[in-house]
Amino acid sequence: MSAPGFTLVVVAAVLYSSGFYLLLQRSLMRVVFGILVLGHAANVSLMLTDRAITLPPLLTEHEGPLSDPLPQAMALTAIVITFGVTTFLLALAYRVWLGDENDEVPADLEDRRIGRLAEPEDSA
């Protein structure tokens, strides 16, 4: 594997891991940022699918291998979908923040019950 390919794989792995980490937080703004980072990770992954990123496009008079337009079209679609989902999540987060000026998602009863079960028993 070439150096740029390995670099893109590492960048995609870091973006995916940080995106999922942010997605699992209780703050709604961190969840929104996690969705954004996951969208960027999807775009980098789509760039990795095209081995011929540097080749000329189909509309040239170039003889030889040409670049595949499908990953480029999928990346544009992923950008639009990420923008729409981010806008929707920002509106939801703002609506929640207007209620009590806090964007933290409270723990529900089941989370509290599992937390009490996980605590060590103090027998002393």
Buried (B, 14 or more C-beta within 10 A) or exposed (E): EEEEEEEBBEBBEEBBEBBEEBBEBEBBBBBBBBBBBBBBBBBBBBBBEBEEBEBEEEEEEEEEEBBBEEBBEBBEEBBEEBEEBBEEBBEEBEEBEEEEEEBEEEEEEEEEEEEEEEEEEEEE
